[in-house]
């Protein structure tokens, strides 16, 4: 059986993890608590495992994509302490930056929604026009199937 240290090195070589995540993964592989604790302490001493670095990298990756609240929540779930989270967020993603991003994305989303609404309205309007034209032709005595076919061929339906 591999030692907890070699398993931990394998895990952290693939991706950055927090000490809490590493502890959970190693516990799931049935290593003893004392061995896991010693492994985590060694990795911290060697600077291979650093929750602050994890929080900073995570914040840099998610800032501008998510709110501070969501980043905070995901870091809490990852096992990062509240003190580290607050310090990292204030330094790397201050409230002013979040607000500036919020304003820019709000403009983008508003424009997208306006365009969607305009397309829906245009489609609804085209359907209304086709319906009115069809009714008018029907009142003139043209067969319904012929009117329907003519509208489809003229790409109005």
Backbone bond lengths (Angstrom), bond angles and torsions (degrees), N, CA, C in turn:
res aa  C-N    CA-C-N  psi(-1)  N-CA   C-N-CA  omega(-1)  CA-C   N-CA-C  phi
1 X - - - 1.449 - - 1.528 109.34 -
2 X 1.318 115.52 138.72 1.462 120.60 179.06 1.522 110.25 -67.23
3 X 1.316 114.64 152.99 1.466 118.04 175.32 1.528 108.68 -76.75
4 X 1.299 115.68 159.87 1.468 120.61 179.06 1.526 109.94 -62.07
5 X 1.327 116.76 -34.89 1.463 120.58 -179.98 1.526 110.89 -64.29
6 X 1.327 117.48 -46.44 1.467 118.80 -179.56 1.530 110.96 -66.24
7 X 1.318 117.08 -37.07 1.473 120.72 176.70 1.527 110.13 -65.40
8 X 1.320 117.09 -42.03 1.466 121.48 179.48 1.529 110.34 -63.96
9 X 1.322 116.86 -42.07 1.469 120.36 178.15 1.526 110.75 -62.46
10 X 1.305 116.36 -38.72 1.464 121.02 177.39 1.540 109.80 -62.67
11 X 1.322 116.26 -43.68 1.469 120.88 -178.67 1.528 110.64 -65.07
12 X 1.337 117.26 -48.89 1.470 119.16 -175.97 1.531 112.47 -75.24
13 X 1.327 117.15 -14.52 1.465 118.32 176.43 1.527 110.69 -74.68
14 X 1.327 117.18 -22.60 1.461 121.29 -178.96 1.523 112.44 -83.87
15 X 1.327 116.08 -40.27 1.458 120.63 -178.71 1.516 110.32 -162.61
16 X 1.309 114.97 160.81 1.459 120.83 -179.85 1.529 108.79 -73.72
17 X 1.313 116.74 135.13 1.462 121.68 177.82 1.519 109.34 -134.93
18 X 1.320 115.69 161.20 1.463 120.84 175.29 1.522 108.24 -87.37
19 X 1.319 116.30 165.31 1.465 119.27 177.58 1.525 110.68 -62.70
20 X 1.335 116.73 -35.86 1.456 121.00 178.66 1.539 110.84 -64.84
21 X 1.325 116.53 -44.53 1.470 120.55 178.66 1.527 110.61 -63.36
22 X 1.335 116.34 -42.10 1.461 120.38 179.80 1.527 110.52 -64.23
23 X 1.317 116.41 -43.06 1.470 120.51 178.56 1.529 110.40 -59.58
24 X 1.322 116.11 -43.96 1.469 120.49 179.39 1.526 110.94 -62.89
25 X 1.328 116.51 -44.20 1.476 119.87 -179.20 1.521 111.22 -64.50
26 X 1.335 116.41 -42.16 1.466 119.41 -179.43 1.528 111.06 -69.81
27 X 1.333 116.81 -36.82 1.472 120.17 177.00 1.516 110.04 -62.17
28 X 1.319 116.15 -36.95 1.457 120.91 178.54 1.517 112.86 -66.38
29 X 1.316 116.88 -18.70 1.463 121.55 178.48 1.528 110.87 -98.29
30 X 1.329 115.91 12.87 1.471 123.99 173.56 1.520 115.34 65.69
31 X 1.324 116.75 34.13 1.466 119.51 171.99 1.521 107.64 -83.71
32 X 1.317 115.91 153.35 1.460 120.12 -178.52 1.522 110.07 -75.13
33 X 1.331 114.76 149.30 1.465 121.26 -176.09 1.529 112.32 -56.36
34 X 1.311 116.95 -41.88 1.471 120.20 -178.77 1.532 110.76 -64.76
35 X 1.322 116.85 -41.65 1.464 120.92 179.60 1.536 110.11 -65.67
36 X 1.332 116.36 -39.57 1.474 120.70 178.47 1.522 109.84 -64.15
37 X 1.341 116.34 -44.61 1.457 120.87 -179.29 1.533 110.74 -61.42
38 X 1.323 116.54 -45.02 1.469 120.48 179.41 1.529 110.92 -64.09
39 X 1.316 116.56 -40.19 1.465 121.02 179.75 1.524 110.40 -62.26
40 X 1.324 116.34 -46.01 1.462 120.62 -179.59 1.523 110.72 -63.55
41 X 1.338 117.29 -40.57 1.468 120.53 178.16 1.530 111.02 -63.36
42 X 1.337 117.72 -41.92 1.477 120.96 178.25 1.525 110.21 -61.66
43 X 1.334 116.25 -46.68 1.466 120.19 -177.82 1.524 111.17 -63.96
44 X 1.322 116.80 -35.58 1.467 120.17 176.37 1.527 110.44 -68.10
45 X 1.320 116.54 -41.06 1.468 120.85 179.63 1.529 110.57 -64.07
46 X 1.325 116.79 -34.72 1.472 121.45 179.49 1.535 112.12 -84.28
47 X 1.319 116.83 1.71 1.472 123.69 -176.35 1.533 113.18 60.78
48 X 1.315 116.36 29.15 1.470 121.02 175.43 1.524 110.48 -89.46
49 X 1.312 116.23 -17.61 1.456 121.63 -176.46 1.523 107.46 -134.66
50 X 1.340 115.89 115.88 1.463 120.08 -177.24 1.529 108.62 -146.50
51 X 1.316 115.81 111.73 1.462 120.58 -178.15 1.525 111.96 -63.64
52 X 1.318 117.94 -34.62 1.469 120.86 178.57 1.526 110.16 -64.93
53 X 1.330 117.31 -44.16 1.471 120.23 177.98 1.531 110.50 -62.11
54 X 1.331 116.14 -40.43 1.459 120.59 178.07 1.524 109.69 -60.35
55 X 1.331 116.78 -47.69 1.466 121.47 -178.54 1.527 110.85 -62.64
56 X 1.332 116.93 -40.45 1.465 120.45 179.10 1.523 111.06 -65.20
57 X 1.328 117.04 -46.39 1.465 120.80 179.71 1.532 110.49 -62.79
58 X 1.316 115.90 -42.36 1.472 120.64 179.95 1.523 110.01 -63.65
59 X 1.317 116.55 -44.45 1.458 121.48 -179.32 1.529 111.08 -63.87
60 X 1.319 117.39 -43.06 1.465 120.85 178.13 1.534 110.74 -61.72
61 X 1.308 115.84 -39.68 1.467 120.02 -177.76 1.526 112.11 -71.14
62 X 1.313 117.62 -33.86 1.466 121.07 -173.60 1.527 113.96 -100.16
63 X 1.324 118.38 -18.36 1.467 120.99 179.65 1.520 109.17 -61.32
64 X 1.297 115.76 133.70 1.456 119.41 -178.28 1.518 112.35 89.59
65 X 1.322 116.67 -10.24 1.463 120.59 176.02 1.514 110.38 -111.58
66 X 1.340 115.57 -34.02 1.462 121.22 -177.15 1.519 110.00 -129.73
67 X 1.307 115.80 164.90 1.458 121.06 177.68 1.526 109.83 -75.76
68 X 1.317 114.78 162.90 1.463 120.41 176.21 1.527 110.12 -60.49
69 X 1.338 116.46 -38.14 1.469 120.48 -178.86 1.530 111.06 -62.91
70 X 1.318 116.48 -41.99 1.465 118.93 -179.74 1.525 110.79 -68.83
71 X 1.317 116.98 -41.93 1.466 120.34 177.52 1.520 109.67 -60.82
72 X 1.339 116.35 -45.35 1.470 121.11 178.71 1.525 109.78 -57.14
73 X 1.326 117.00 -47.77 1.465 121.22 -177.75 1.531 111.19 -61.86
74 X 1.317 116.84 -43.50 1.462 119.43 -179.85 1.529 112.04 -66.35
75 X 1.327 116.74 -34.52 1.461 119.97 176.73 1.526 111.12 -70.24
76 X 1.324 117.05 -37.49 1.469 120.54 176.88 1.530 109.17 -62.22
77 X 1.322 116.31 -45.22 1.469 120.83 179.14 1.528 110.48 -61.79
78 X 1.335 116.89 -32.49 1.466 121.24 178.88 1.521 113.01 -74.64
79 X 1.325 116.77 -9.16 1.459 120.40 177.10 1.516 114.66 95.45
80 X 1.314 117.55 16.44 1.469 121.14 178.61 1.523 108.58 -83.43
81 X 1.316 116.42 141.54 1.468 121.55 179.92 1.512 112.33 -71.16
82 X 1.312 115.95 150.68 1.462 122.59 -176.77 1.533 112.28 -60.41
83 X 1.326 117.47 -37.32 1.466 120.82 179.33 1.524 111.79 -61.84
84 X 1.315 116.12 -45.97 1.468 120.64 179.22 1.518 109.64 -64.08
85 X 1.330 116.97 -43.95 1.469 121.10 -178.26 1.531 110.22 -59.66
86 X 1.330 116.87 -49.38 1.464 120.59 -178.38 1.517 111.55 -60.22
87 X 1.328 116.38 -45.60 1.469 120.38 -178.85 1.524 111.05 -63.28
88 X 1.321 117.39 -44.75 1.466 121.59 -178.27 1.532 110.70 -66.04
89 X 1.323 116.99 -43.64 1.466 119.83 179.82 1.521 111.46 -63.74
90 X 1.323 117.83 -42.89 1.463 120.63 179.92 1.527 111.47 -63.30
91 X 1.321 115.42 -38.22 1.459 119.46 -177.37 1.523 112.65 -78.41
92 X 1.335 117.68 -42.99 1.459 120.57 -172.05 1.532 115.07 -100.02
93 X 1.328 117.68 -22.67 1.467 120.74 -177.79 1.528 109.27 -144.77
94 X 1.349 115.78 68.50 1.465 119.54 -177.51 1.535 111.06 -65.18
95 X 1.314 115.00 163.47 1.466 120.77 -177.48 1.524 111.88 -57.54
96 X 1.329 117.64 -35.12 1.464 120.78 -179.92 1.526 110.56 -63.60
97 X 1.319 117.05 -41.01 1.469 121.07 178.93 1.523 110.25 -66.66
98 X 1.326 116.09 -40.70 1.464 119.79 177.86 1.532 110.01 -61.89
99 X 1.318 116.63 -42.90 1.467 120.86 -178.97 1.530 111.12 -65.37
100 X 1.336 116.62 -41.02 1.470 120.16 178.08 1.523 110.32 -62.45
101 X 1.325 116.51 -42.51 1.461 119.99 177.86 1.526 109.98 -65.17
102 X 1.308 117.07 -42.31 1.464 121.56 179.22 1.525 110.56 -57.54
103 X 1.339 116.97 -44.42 1.464 120.32 180.00 1.528 111.23 -63.69
104 X 1.334 117.37 -41.77 1.463 119.39 -178.83 1.519 111.52 -67.98
105 X 1.308 117.19 -41.25 1.459 119.53 -178.88 1.523 110.77 -73.40
106 X 1.338 116.87 -31.03 1.450 120.32 175.98 1.528 109.82 -61.30
107 X 1.313 117.30 -44.24 1.471 121.28 178.35 1.522 110.39 -60.59
108 X 1.303 116.29 -44.39 1.463 121.12 -179.71 1.529 110.54 -62.25
109 X 1.323 117.15 -47.64 1.464 121.38 -178.84 1.528 111.38 -64.94
110 X 1.331 116.60 -38.65 1.467 119.77 178.33 1.523 110.25 -62.74
111 X 1.312 116.71 -43.19 1.470 120.72 179.30 1.528 110.51 -63.39
112 X 1.335 116.79 -42.48 1.465 120.46 178.23 1.529 110.92 -61.16
113 X 1.334 116.71 -44.30 1.463 120.27 -179.24 1.527 111.40 -66.57
114 X 1.338 116.78 -38.78 1.462 119.72 176.84 1.524 110.62 -61.69
115 X 1.328 116.27 -43.08 1.468 120.26 179.40 1.526 111.43 -63.99
116 X 1.339 116.54 -42.55 1.462 120.11 177.70 1.517 110.45 -60.34
117 X 1.337 115.41 -45.21 1.454 120.18 -178.81 1.526 110.31 -63.91
118 X 1.323 117.28 -41.62 1.467 120.95 179.64 1.524 110.45 -62.62
119 X 1.350 116.87 -40.98 1.471 120.08 178.51 1.526 111.09 -64.48
120 X 1.341 116.01 -42.20 1.469 119.76 178.61 1.521 110.77 -63.50
121 X 1.321 115.34 -43.25 1.463 119.77 179.54 1.529 110.63 -64.38
122 X 1.333 117.24 -42.02 1.460 120.77 179.78 1.523 110.27 -62.87
123 X 1.323 116.77 -42.61 1.459 120.71 179.18 1.518 110.49 -64.43
124 X 1.345 115.83 -44.55 1.461 120.76 179.68 1.532 109.68 -62.89
125 X 1.321 115.96 -41.11 1.457 121.31 -179.88 1.530 110.10 -64.93
126 X 1.337 117.09 -42.95 1.464 120.93 178.61 1.526 110.32 -62.84
127 X 1.332 116.64 -40.49 1.466 120.11 178.09 1.524 110.76 -63.50
128 X 1.328 116.57 -41.30 1.468 120.40 178.34 1.525 110.96 -63.14
129 X 1.330 116.56 -42.69 1.463 120.76 179.77 1.524 110.27 -63.05
130 X 1.336 116.69 -45.99 1.462 120.61 179.10 1.525 110.63 -60.79
131 X 1.303 115.71 -41.17 1.462 120.30 -179.72 1.534 110.23 -63.59
132 X 1.322 117.27 -44.78 1.465 121.24 -179.49 1.524 111.14 -65.77
133 X 1.335 116.62 -43.41 1.464 120.53 178.55 1.525 109.86 -63.56
134 X 1.338 116.12 -43.94 1.464 120.27 178.30 1.517 111.90 -59.85
135 X 1.321 117.48 -43.27 1.468 121.60 179.00 1.536 110.80 -63.98
136 X 1.307 115.16 -41.08 1.471 120.10 179.94 1.526 110.33 -63.20
137 X 1.345 116.23 -43.89 1.468 119.82 178.89 1.529 111.07 -67.22
138 X 1.332 115.58 -36.51 1.465 120.47 179.44 1.537 109.91 -64.50
139 X 1.354 115.85 -39.71 1.462 120.03 178.00 1.526 111.57 -66.24
140 X 1.325 116.11 -24.50 1.464 120.54 177.93 1.528 111.00 -81.31
141 X 1.347 116.33 -4.32 1.456 119.89 174.48 1.513 115.94 103.35
142 X 1.336 118.46 2.11 1.469 119.67 179.18 1.519 109.52 -74.11
143 X 1.350 116.92 144.82 1.469 119.21 179.70 1.546 110.79 -67.80
144 X 1.324 115.44 143.91 1.470 122.17 -177.65 1.533 111.39 -57.10
145 X 1.348 117.35 -44.47 1.479 120.36 -178.66 1.526 111.18 -61.99
146 X 1.299 117.78 -38.33 1.468 121.36 -179.99 1.527 110.56 -68.06
147 X 1.309 115.34 -41.81 1.471 119.70 178.39 1.525 109.53 -61.84
148 X 1.334 115.69 -46.46 1.471 121.75 -179.17 1.528 110.06 -59.13
149 X 1.345 116.59 -47.06 1.472 120.90 -178.84 1.537 110.72 -63.73
150 X 1.307 116.29 -42.26 1.467 120.52 -179.69 1.525 111.40 -63.67
151 X 1.317 116.19 -41.46 1.469 119.76 177.87 1.529 111.35 -64.60
152 X 1.332 116.84 -41.57 1.473 120.14 178.75 1.521 111.43 -64.64
153 X 1.342 116.81 -43.07 1.477 120.63 -179.38 1.516 111.56 -66.36
154 X 1.317 117.19 -29.68 1.465 119.71 -179.27 1.529 111.74 -86.85
155 X 1.348 116.31 7.37 1.473 123.74 178.70 1.523 113.25 59.64
156 X 1.293 116.21 32.21 1.462 119.32 176.40 1.521 111.85 -97.57
157 X 1.325 116.90 -5.78 1.466 119.67 177.10 1.500 108.33 -115.07
